[in-house]
Amino acid sequence: MGRDSPKEDVALRSSNLSSSIEALVKPGIRDVIQIGRHTVIVGTSEMMPEIPSNSIDVVVTSPPYNVGKKYDPDGRFTDKLPLKEYLEFMGRVFSELKRVLNPKGLFFLNISDSARDQGKSEAVAKQAMKSGFIRIQTVVWVKSLFGKGHYTPSGRTKRLNNVWEHIFIFAKTKNYEMDPKRIGIPYADKSNIGRYAEKDLRDPGDVWFIPYQITTGQTIKKGHEAPFPIGLPYLCIKLVPSAKYVLDPFLGTGSTLAAANRLGLTGIGYEPFPNIEVIKKRVLETHFEEPQFPLVPQLERVKNTGMLFLIRLLEKANPRDKQEIWETLPSIQRKHFLWALKDLGMLELFVERLPLSEKEQILAEKLLQL
Ligand SMILES: C[S@@+](CC[C@H](N)C(=O)[O-])C[C@H]1O[C@@H](n2cnc3c(N)ncnc32)[C@H](O)[C@@H]1O
């Protein structure tokens, strides 16, 4: 393919397919659906004869978790294989991914344990390494925190509910390229500007808070069991500078193509059970809010309800109470409070009314000049 799009109506080599898929695929031709500049190949990604070696810049995906989800309305796909068979299935896809990934590219693998099924994610990550990938890092994707965001309860009475997932990052070679500042955020502590970086921009770290906006039940009604938020592939893809071609071997609703579309890139996806209307709508949807990292690491600042409560409390307190409240606060919290006021545009108003120490007055003056 070089840098061209995959061909339409390609021949399928149908050997060595997983038992769950074999019955479904007609040996011979695979259908291809074109959505703008993006391509969906209808079939398994255990073989990807449509894609030439070294041609893909970023892979972002979330495989079936082997937890009994119903992806195929006709029930031909079993998302509940014995672990050994499941890992072999993953291994076949990973070997193909290793072949098609560009030596400078990155492979982001999102998967999670459920509360009652611990350790599977790690086994899948090890399978990717067996297929020849170098393990770079694990990002923790937080789905729900402090009551914001949805998750499916799975803990019952014996375990805590699982509110985060892994995003394993793999590379094909040590020459991979990543630019964390491309998803950068402002410093919480502005005094770090100049110390660690020239500009007010640092990477968000390896914990990403990307909440689901709707419940799983609502998602299923909309036509799929387990999509990830578009913000997830969006951040992964953005991390890779000069990416052009993005692949998702387990496409589902097309979230990865939707992210590629917003970034002006070209996406390719594999899905044996595509719901074309759902995929088209998701890929071409115009409304999208870029993840803002509202809690990490600005957790302690404006978005923190504790901080808002403190602002209200100090606003209403008489001068004597104000002094007492202020003096009981640890100095780090007082500093964060000043930054929060700055972010809210309320610093000028408060500065005169708070019993600031000399150091705090200097900080407040600096913040007012920013
Ligand atoms: C966890 S879902 C992916 C959801 C996707 N990230 C999204 O946001 O919609 C896994 C998908 O893999 C698909 N799948 C199952 N077996 C497959 C195979 N052999 N090759 C490619 N896709 C497969 C399932 O139908 C399902 O849609």
Ligand as a Chemical Component Dictionary entry (heavy atoms), coordinates in Angstrom:
data_LIG
# 
_chem_comp.id                   LIG 
_chem_comp.type                 NON-POLYMER 
_chem_comp.pdbx_formal_charge   0 
_chem_comp.three_letter_code    LIG 
# 
loop_
_chem_comp_atom.comp_id 
_chem_comp_atom.atom_id 
_chem_comp_atom.alt_atom_id 
_chem_comp_atom.type_symbol 
_chem_comp_atom.charge 
_chem_comp_atom.model_Cartn_x 
_chem_comp_atom.model_Cartn_y 
_chem_comp_atom.model_Cartn_z 
_chem_comp_atom.pdbx_ordinal 
LIG C1  C1  C 0  -13.892 -3.686  23.225 1  
LIG S1  S1  S 1  -14.611 -3.608  21.667 2  
LIG C2  C2  C 0  -13.820 -2.212  20.943 3  
LIG C3  C3  C 0  -14.586 -0.973  21.152 4  
LIG C4  C4  C 0  -13.979 0.231   20.471 5  
LIG N1  N1  N 0  -12.729 0.641   21.112 6  
LIG C5  C5  C 0  -14.944 1.404   20.494 7  
LIG O1  O1  O 0  -14.620 2.472   21.037 8  
LIG O2  O2  O -1 -16.064 1.253   19.997 9  
LIG C6  C6  C 0  -13.859 -4.934  20.796 10 
LIG C7  C7  C 0  -14.357 -5.097  19.372 11 
LIG O3  O3  O 0  -13.590 -6.114  18.736 12 
LIG C8  C8  C 0  -14.439 -6.758  17.805 13 
LIG N2  N2  N 0  -13.852 -8.069  17.426 14 
LIG C9  C9  C 0  -14.111 -9.271  17.928 15 
LIG N3  N3  N 0  -13.348 -10.208 17.313 16 
LIG C10 C10 C 0  -12.600 -9.573  16.407 17 
LIG C11 C11 C 0  -11.624 -9.982  15.469 18 
LIG N4  N4  N 0  -11.251 -11.267 15.350 19 
LIG N5  N5  N 0  -11.047 -9.056  14.690 20 
LIG C12 C12 C 0  -11.403 -7.748  14.798 21 
LIG N6  N6  N 0  -12.333 -7.287  15.665 22 
LIG C13 C13 C 0  -12.914 -8.199  16.472 23 
LIG C14 C14 C 0  -15.747 -6.860  18.556 24 
LIG O4  O4  O 0  -16.833 -7.075  17.661 25 
LIG C15 C15 C 0  -15.796 -5.515  19.264 26 
LIG O5  O5  O 0  -16.519 -4.573  18.496 27 
# 
loop_
_chem_comp_bond.comp_id 
_chem_comp_bond.atom_id_1 
_chem_comp_bond.atom_id_2 
_chem_comp_bond.value_order 
_chem_comp_bond.pdbx_ordinal 
LIG C1  S1  SING 1  
LIG S1  C2  SING 2  
LIG S1  C6  SING 3  
LIG C2  C3  SING 4  
LIG C3  C4  SING 5  
LIG C4  N1  SING 6  
LIG C4  C5  SING 7  
LIG C5  O1  DOUB 8  
LIG C5  O2  SING 9  
LIG C6  C7  SING 10 
LIG C7  O3  SING 11 
LIG C7  C15 SING 12 
LIG O3  C8  SING 13 
LIG C8  N2  SING 14 
LIG C8  C14 SING 15 
LIG N2  C9  SING 16 
LIG N2  C13 SING 17 
LIG C9  N3  DOUB 18 
LIG N3  C10 SING 19 
LIG C10 C11 SING 20 
LIG C10 C13 DOUB 21 
LIG C11 N4  SING 22 
LIG C11 N5  DOUB 23 
LIG N5  C12 SING 24 
LIG C12 N6  DOUB 25 
LIG N6  C13 SING 26 
LIG C14 O4  SING 27 
LIG C14 C15 SING 28 
LIG C15 O5  SING 29 
# 
